[in-house]
Amino acid sequence: MAEREQQKYEHPVPSREAILAVLTERNELLPFRELADALEVHGERDEDAFSRRLRAMERDGQILKNRRGLYGLAHKMDMVAGRVSGHPDGFGFLIPDEEGEDLFLSPAEMRQVMHGDRVMARVTGVDQRGRREGAVVEVLERAHLTVVGRYVTPNGMGFVVPENKRITQDIVISRGDENGAKENQIVVAEITSPPTRHRAPAGRVVEVLGDHMAPGMEIEVAIRAHDIPHIWPQEVRDEVEGLAPQVPAHASEGRFDLRGIPLVTIDGEDARDFDDAVFAEHDGRHWRLIVAIADVSYYVKPGTALDREAFQRGNSVYFPQNVVPMLPEILSNGLCSINPKVDRLCMACEMQIDASGNISRYRFLEAVMRSRARLTYTKVASMLVEKDAALRQEYAEVVPHLEALYGLYKILHSARMKRGAVDFELPETRIVFDEQRKIQRIEPVQRNDAHRLIEECMLAANVCAAEILKKHKVPAPYRIHEGPTVEKLNNLREFLSEIGLSLGGGDKPQAQHYSKLIKQVEKRPDSRLIQTVLLRSLSQAVYSPDNIGHFALGYPNYTHFTSPIRRYPDLLVHRAIKDILAKRPATITPELARQQGEHCSLTERRADEATREVTRWLKAEFMMDKIGEEYDGYISGVTNFGIFVELIEFYVDGLVHITALGNDYYHFDAAHHRLMGERTRQIYRLGDKVRVRVVRVDLDETKIDFELVGVESTGRGKAPKQRRPEGKRAPKSPSSAKRSRKRRR
């Protein structure tokens, strides 16, 4: 360990392992001087470095310094380090860094911390519900330097009410620190004094975003609430300022020349950046497929300000009608975008595929290319499926190769089905705006064979990238996806058995077992319910150097190679493959690859959460003028406090609270995704069709409330009550209404 530290540092500092070893061996708490002597740390310079190492270990929850200044092992003090997850009702949980049960944090404990903070806590006992309770001992790391929220001045006092409902403390703004903010404006507040057990957080307004409910404000709020980097630092602007709009001639030297290959891009009509191009031909025995991907790694070098910023962003974030790109526009929409009729640098994967859809050979190339055409999914489907004569004439040069791509797609798709990849057919939607950026309509996204064609090509290239990384044992982020946990699998099997179905595979089902079941139920009226439950039994895919395969796709080796413009892990994979081609040693360690994977998985979740919040707000705004209207929908979620219903016409979710379900005690059955009435035996289950009335829309909370009007029979549980004629309601005396409310409470 000492040798390793000497290699890393000019003036070596005792390693974390050495410090932990001393504390373990001595089995007691030690003051700084005694710990430094034990590790032979002397002199002002070395002691300063050693002190920084100890502070870093404190932040990571490995050791703890008590009030007497003594250092000890955190786990031996019954301390748990982790991140705080706040709840809008004021309480919270500590999610441990290591595996273990969460700690419940009471509202009193949550006063001194905020959602996302890393803290050290001790276990204080078990509450009446059997949950471990904790008490915060020390805040290791504050998650929020700034908070976005609404500026209010009740009784003349200034506060910022956070938009993030998991942060339940209002930020106190002293007179003179409001920076011109007016009542109800959305602002960004810098926290100057974090919360303590006895004092609320204080801050000052550093930016006024604008008026509440102004067009586009929901995106500004989401960007800042989730700390999404969105302003290019000056050093990044300086680095890209000198880039020419065209590929320099010298950059093509020594590369494979693919400019004679009629590669084309196929994307959506509204796409602005094009990071992949495809080509295929068939010689009667084999298919030749080339997937060319923009060579972002040529322009984004490790150690540059541009690379650091791209890593911090992790990925592009796509909001409705807005995008926060991972790379500056000169790259994302220019030099790294495969625009038609211009030279572009690329990383290409050339594959030979047999008649069974197996990749028999592949190679990666650093190349230069020139796209023949910018095609859309709609145009390609029209040419290949509908045989549109005018379009086929317009793109006559590439039609034979599109036909070859279509033939290859059918082979690859057939192989995918035989492999048993999980393919959920659940609707996706897009929001269509008018000129005032108000929602005009919400419509389903129609996928055609052109979408699926590109998807199969990208999957093939991603698999080859994972294969070459594995073959050469290069640390890089694989895209991994685990199968269901034991608990989720047991719940799934219990649910399926009740409706006369079963999932194969025993204790370790594979993707093909899921796929077989999906195909089996595709004609059933409750197919959507079953697919939703199957999907919820699976975990979320993440990035990791631990190659455990991708469960849903049925691949033992899989990574992301095809979108380096908008995903940082793809850029890392490109760099790793270039190292292999150049026969250079790997530039990163497994531990660094792990940290990069964890960070990119985190930024991916951050982007998902931010875009979901914006979409929820827009849908709530869309429903504001529909209060009192009735719509058909499906139960899309079941909780212990009610059911969520998705409207069939608008794809909008709202809540029917448990108190609006009827005069009964309802019990939540998580395994079967249902609520059941104790007296009436009325069942409300995930996937059931219902009719609801819109009764309330709260934009601040982005909540839509429905009340139940009718239920369609599902053949399970008690038969539903008959729907009353339009406009008729059963009479109820004031006294009986009061008794009903009391029973529900």
N, C-alpha and C positions, 0 to 999 in steps of 0.2 A: 504493500500500500504506500509506503514511504517513497519507493522508487517511482510509482505512478505519479505521485504529487510532484516529485522533483522534475519529471518530464513535462508536467503541465505548467508549473510555475517556476519563475526564476528564483523566488524566495519561497520554498515550499511551506505549506500550511498543513498541520495534521489533518488527515482525512476524517470524514464523518464516521467511517467505520472504526478508526482509531479512537476517536472521542467516545463513541458508544461502548467500545470494548473496555476502556478505562472505567467508565461509570458502572458497567456491568460487573467488572472484576471487583471493584471496591465496594459495591453494593451499598452505597450511601450517597447522600447529596454532598457536592463539593463546591467550595468557593472558587472564584476565577483563578486566584493565585495558585491554589493547590492543584487545580486541573491543568493549568499551564505548566507547572513544574513537572507534573507526572508525564507530560508529553514533550518536555524539554523545549518549551517555547520561552525565549528570552529576548529582551531588547524591545524598544518602543515600536519599531516597524513591524516585527513579527507578532507582537502582542496585539497590535491594532488589527492586523489581518486575521489573527486567531479570534478576536472579538467579533469581527464581521462574520466569520464562519459560524460562531455560536448563535448569533442573531438569525442567520439564515436557517439554522436547524430549529430554532424556536418557531420561526414562521412556518416551517414545514411540519411542525407538531412532533418532532422527534425527541426534543428535550424541553424542559420547562425551567424557568428561573423563578424561584419563589420570592416572597417579599423580603426575605433575609439575604437575598442575593446569591442563594445556593442553586447550583444546577443539578438536575436529576432526570432520570428517564421518565418520559411522559407516561408510558404504559404502566410503569410500576407505581405511579401515583394515581392509578385508576382514572387517568385522563384520556379523553377521546378528542382527537382533532378531526375537524370536518368543516363542511360548508353549510351555512344557514339557509333553509328554505322557508320563507315567510308565507303566512296565510292571510288573506284579506280580513279575517275575523280577529287578527291580533296575535294569535299564537303562532308557533312555528316548529320546525324540526331541524335537528342537526344530522346531516347526511355524512356518515363517517368516511374519511379518506380510505381507510382499510375496510375490508368486508366486516359486516356486523349490522346489528339492528339499529334503526334510527333512534335518536333521543328526542323525546317530546320537550319543547321549550314553552313554558307558560307565557302568557302576555307580560307578566312582570319581568321575566328573563329577556323577552324580546325588546323591551324598552331600550336596552343599551346596545343593540345590534340592528343591522338592517339586512334585508334579503340579499343573499349572495356573499356576505362576509364569511371569512374563514376564522374559526374560533377554536379555542381549547375549552372543553367542558368536562365536568366530573359527573358521574352517575350519582343521583341523589336518592333513587328509589324506583318504585313501580306504582303507577296510579291505579285507580279502580278499574280501568279498562285493560289493565295488563301491559300498558306501555311503559318502557323505561323512561324515566324523567331525568333531565339534566339541568345543571346550573353552569352558566358561562363563567369561566375563570379568567380568560384572557382573550382579547381580540388579536388574532395573528395578522390579519390582512383585511383592510377595508375594501369592499367591492365597488363603492361609489364615490368618486371624487365630485361628480355633478349629478343632479337629479332634474328631470324635466317634469313640469307640472303646471297647474293653473295658479296664478297669483290672486290671492283674495285678501281682503282687509276687514274682517269682522271686528267691530268695536275699535276700529282705528289701528289695530295691530296687523302687521304684514306677515303673511304665510304663503308658502308654496305647497300646494296639495299635490303629491306625486301622482302622475298618470299610471305608474306601475302600482297596481292595487296590492301587490305583495309587500310594498313599503308602506307601513301604516302610520309612520310618524310624519307629521307636517313639519316643514323646514321653517324655522323662525327667521324672518327678514327684518333686521333693525331699520329704523328710520334713516334714510340716506343711502341704504344699500339696495334700493329697489331698481336703480338704473333706469328710471323713467317708465317702469312697468305700470300698466293701468289695470283696474279691476277686471278679473276674468280673462286676462290675456295669458297665452301659453308662453312660458319662460324656461330658461335653463338656469338653475341655481347651483353655484359652487358651494360645497359644504366646507365651511371654515371651522366648525366645531362639531365633531361627531357626537352622536347621542351617548348619554351615560344613564346609569340607573335612575338618576334623580333629575336629569336635564334633557330637554328635547334638542335635536340637532339644530344648529344655526348655520346660516349661509348668507350669500349675497347673489343678486341677480347678475349674471354675466352676459346673457343674451335674451332678447325679446323676440320670440318666433312669430308672433302675430295673434290675431283674434281667434277666440275659440270658434271652431266649426268653419274656419276659412278654408276654401278649396285647397287640397293638398296638405293641410295641416296634419292630418292623420299620419302621413308618411314622415313628416318632419319629427313628430312626436316619437314614432316607432324607432327611427334612426337613433335618436338621442337616448331614449329609454333603454335601448339594448346596447348602447355604446358601440354602435357600428361606425367604424372609421369612414368618413365621407369627404374629408377635406385633404387635398394633396399637400403634404409638407413642402416647404420651399426647396429643400434639397432634392426631392423627387422631381419637382418641376424643372429644376436646373439640369438634372440628368437627362430628361427627355427632350429638353428644348433644342438640342443640336441634332436630333434625329431627322433625317430626310424622309419625305413622304414615300420614296421608292426604295426598293432593296438595292444597296450599293453593289456594284459589279464584282468587287473583290469577295463579297460574302458568298458568292456562288462557286468560287473556286474549290475544287476537290470534292464537290458534292455530286451525287448521281443526278443526271439530267432527266427529269420526268416531263419536260415541257412538250414532248411529242405525244404524250399519253392524254387522251381526251377525258381527263378527270372533270367531274362536275360537283357542285354543291347542291344539296337539297335541304331546304329549311322552310320554316313557316313564312307566311306573307309579311309579317311584321318584324322579322329578324333583322338585326342591324350588324351583328358580327357573325362571321362564318369561319368556324375553326376546323371543319372536316370536309374532305372531298373524297369521292369514291369512283372506282372504275372496275369493270369486270369483263372478262371474255371467256368463251368456252371452246375448247379444242376437240370436243367429242368424248374425251376421257376424263379430263380434269377441268376445274374452274380456276381461273386466275383472278384473285381479288386484290386490289390495292386500296388501302385506306390511308389517305394522306392527312396529317394533322399539322396545323400551324406550329412552326418551331419557335415557341415563346422563349425557350431556354437560351436561344442565341442572343436575345435582347435583354433578358432579365438574368443578370449574373449574380451568383452568391456573394454576399457581403456588401452589395450596393444598397443605397437608400431605397431604390425601387423594389428590390427583393424583400427588404425588411417590411416595407409597407404592404406588399402583396401577401406576405406571410401573416401579418396582423389582420388583414381583411379576410384571408382564408378562402374566400369565394366571392363571386358577385352576388348581389342580393336583388332579386327581381320582384318589385312591387307592381301593382296594376298601373300601367302607363308610366312607369319610372324604374330606373335601375341604378344601383350603386355598384359601379364596376370594380373588379379586382385590379385592373390595370388602367392606366391613363388612356384617353380616347385615341391618341395617336397610335397606340399599339392595339387596343381592343377593336377599334373600328378601322384601323389603317394597316400598319405593317404586319400585324399578326392576324388580320382578317383575310380569308382567302377570297378576295374579290375577283370577279371575272376579268379575263384578258390582261392580267398583269402578273409579273413574276412574284413568287412568294417562296420563302424558305419553309421547308417542312420536314417533319419526321414521318417517314412512310413505313407501313407494315405491308409487305407483299406476301400473300398466302397462296398456297396450292391446296385446293379442296376437292375431295373425291365425291363420287356420286352419292355417297351415304351422308355427306355433310361433315366428314372428318377432315381436320386440317392436317394434311400429311407433311407439309413443309412450310416454313415461314422464315422471313428475314426482315431485319429492320435497317432502314437506310436514312442517312442524312442527305436530303435531296433539295432540289429546286424545281418548282412546278408552275404551271399556268392553267388556271381553271378555264374550261371552255364555255361554261354557262352557269348562271345563278338560277337554279330551278326551285320551284316550290312544291310542297307535298300535293297541292291541288292539281298543278300542271302535270306532275309525274303520274298521278293516279289517272288523270284524264287520258294521257298518252298510252298508258299500259293496260288499264282496265277497260276504259270506255273507248279506246282507239280513236281519239279525237284527231281527225285528218289534218285540220289546220295546224294544230300544235305539232303533230308529227312532221309536217312539212317544214315548220319554222325551225325545229331542232333536229333536222334530218341527220346532221353529222353525228349526234350522240344517241339517237334512237336505238341502233343495234346494240350499243353497250348498256343502255337502259333495259332492253329486253333481256340481255345476259344477266344483269343484276336481278331482274325479276325472277328469272329462272333459278338463279342461285338462292334467292330469298326463300323460295318454296322448299328447296332442299334443306337449307339451314333451319327453317321453321319446323319442318317435319322432324329433323334430328332433335330439335329442342323439345318437341312434344314427346318423342320416344324417350328422351333423357328424363322427362317428367318435371321440367321447370314449372314453378308455380306462376300462373298467369291470372291474376284477379281481374275480373271484368266489372269494375266499379266506376261510376261516372266521374269524369273530371269536368270542371266548368271554367268559363272565363267571363269576365265582366266587360260589358260594352258600355262606353261612356258617350254622352252627348257633348256638344261644344262647350258647355259650361262645367264640364267634368262632373256631371251628375250621372248616376247609373241609369242607362236607358233600358238595359235588360241583362239578365244573367242566363247564359246559354251553355249547353253541354259542348265539350270539345269532341268533335267527330274525328276519330282515328281511322285512317284508310291504309291500304297496303303500302303506300309510299312511306308512311311513318314506320311501319313494321319492317320494311326493307332496310331503312337506315339503322333501325335499332339492331337488327341481326348483324349488319356489317360492323357496327361499333362493338357489339358483344364479342365478335370473333377477334377483333384487334386487341381488345382488353384482355382476353384470355391469353393470346400470344405474348403480350407484355408481361403478364404474371408468370408465364412459363419460363421466359428468359431470365427474369429476376430470380426465380427459384433455382433454375439450373446453375446460375453463377453465384448463388448465395449472397446476393447483394441486399443490404438492409434498405427497405423502401416500404411505403405504406400500401399494403394490400387492402382491398375493399372486402371486409369480412362480414359474414352474417351467420349468427348462431341459430340453431333450431330452438324449439320451445323448451322452456324450463319444465321441471317435473310438476310444479304446481299448476302452471298454465295448461300443461298437457292433460293432467287429471281433470281440471275444470272443463276442458274442451271435450274430453271423452264422455264426461257425465252429461254435458249438454247434448251431444250428438246421440247418445243412447236413448234419451227421452223422446227424440223425434225419429227413432228407428234407423239411425245411421251409425256408421263406425269408421274410424280412421285406422288404416293398416300400419304396419311397422312396429307394433309392440311398444316397448319402452323408448325406442329410438326411431321414430318415423323419419322418412326422408322426403325430399321434395316431391318425388313421384307419387307418394301416398297422398299428399295434399292435392296434387294435380288430378289424380284419379277421382278423388272425392268431388272436386270442383266440377269436373266433367259429368259426373254422375248426377249432380243436382241442378245442372244448368237449365233444365226445363221446368223445374219446380217453382211454384209461386213464391216460396220462401227462399229462393236461391240467393237473393241479396243479403238476407239475414245470415245465412250459413257462411257466405263468403266473408262478411264483416267479422263474424266470430272467429273464423279461421285466421284472418289477417291480424286480429288483435291477440292471437295466441303467439305470434312471432315477435321477436325482438327487433330493434332498429339496427340497420347496418352501420358500421363504423370503419374508421381507418386504423390499421395496426400493422406492425411488422410481423406479428404472429400469424402466419398463414394457416388459418383453420378452414378455409374455403368459404363459399357463399351458398348457404342453405337453400334459399328460395330459387336461385338460378340453377342449382344443381351442379355447380362447378367446384372442383377441388382446389383450383387456383384461379383467382380473379383479382383484378385491380382496375384502376381508372387511368386511362391513357389518352382519351379522345377529346378532352376539353380543357387544355392548359390555359386558355384565355380566361376562363371563369372559375377554375378550381385549382387551388395550389397543390393538392396531392398529385394531380396529373403532371404538373411542372416538375415535381420531385421525381416522378417515374421517368420522365424524359431525360432528366439529368443522369439518373442511374443507368439507363440504357445507353446513353452516350459514353459513360465510363466503361461499360462493357465493350462497346464497339471499338473504343480507343485502347482497350486492354489496360486501363488505368485502375489502380486500387479504389475501392469505394471511398467516397468523400465524407460519408457520415457513419457514425457508430450505431449499433442497434438501439442504444439508449436514446440517442438523439432522434432516431427514426420513431421511437415510441412517443417521445414528447411531441414531435411534429404531428403524428397521427392523432393524439389526444386533442391537440389544439385545433386541428382541422375538423375533427368531429364536433368540437364545441362550437366553432364558428358556423358550421352547417346547421346545428340545432338553433343557434342564435338567429340565423337568417329565417329558418322555418317559423320560429315563434314570432318574429317581427312581421313577416308577411301574413301570417294567420291573424294577428291583431289588426292589421290594416284592413284585411278582407272583412273581418267581423264588424269593424266600425262602418265600412262602406255599406255592408248589407243592412246594418241597423238603420243607417240614414235612409236607405232605399225603402224600408218598411214604415217609415214615420207617417206617411200619408195613407196607410192601409189599416189603421186601427179600426176595429169593428168588422173587418172583412173576414170571411170564412174561406178556408183552403183545405185541400186534401194533402196528407203527408204520411211519412213513415216514421216510426219511432227509431231514431238514430243513436240514442244513448239512454241507458237506464241507470239511475243512481238512487241512493237512499233518501233523496229529497225530491224526487220527481222523475219525469221522463223528458228527454229532448226529442223534438219532432223536426224533421226536415221537410219543408214544403216541396211538393212535387213540381209545382209550376216555377218556383224561383230558386230552388236549391239553397234555401235559407233555413238556419236552425233557430229554434226557440225553445223555451222551457215551459212545460206544464207542471207547476209546482204540485207537490204531493197533496197539499190542502185543497187543490182544485180537482182532484180525481173522484171525489165522492165521499159520502158519509160512512167512512170505514177506517180501520187501522190497516195500513199497508206495510208489508214487510219486504225488504230488499233481498233478493236471492242473486248474489253476484255470479255464482257458477252457471246459472241458467239465464242470466241477463234479463231479469224480470222483476216486477213488483206484483205482489199478490195480496188481495184484500182478505182480511182475517174472517169477516162475517159473510161477505158476498162471494168470496172465492174468485172475484174478478181478477183477471191476469192482464198485465200490460207488459209485453215482451218486445225486445229488440226486433225490429223488422215488421211489426204489426202496422197495418194501415189504419189511420185515424183521420178524423176531420176536426179541425181546430179553428178557433176564432182569435184574431190578434187583439190583445187587450192592453198591452203597454210596450213602449219602446223607450229605453234609457240609453241615450248616446254616451253619457259619461261613463257608464258601466259596460257599454256595448252589449246590452242584454235585451232580448225580445221575449216577452211573456205571452203565452197562449193559454186559452182555456179549452177544455175538451168539449166537443159538440157531439161526436159519434165515434164508434169503434167498429171496424169491419171484423167479422168473425174469422178466427184463424183455426178453429177446430180444437183449441186447447183451452182447458180451464172452463169456467162458467161462460155460458153464452152471453154475449154483450147485450146491454139494454138497447131497446129500440130507440132510434133517434126521434125526437119530437118534431112535429111539423114546424116549418120555417116560422120563426118569430114567436113561437109558443114556449112558455116556460111553466113548469109545475108550480102551483102556488105554494107558498111556505109562510107560516105565521112567524111573526118576530120572535116568539118564544122558542119555536122549533129551530129557527135559524141560529139563535144564540146557543142552544144546546148542541147543535152540529158543530159550531166553531169550537165549543169547549171540548167536545170529544176529540176533534182533530188535533187540538193542542195537546 
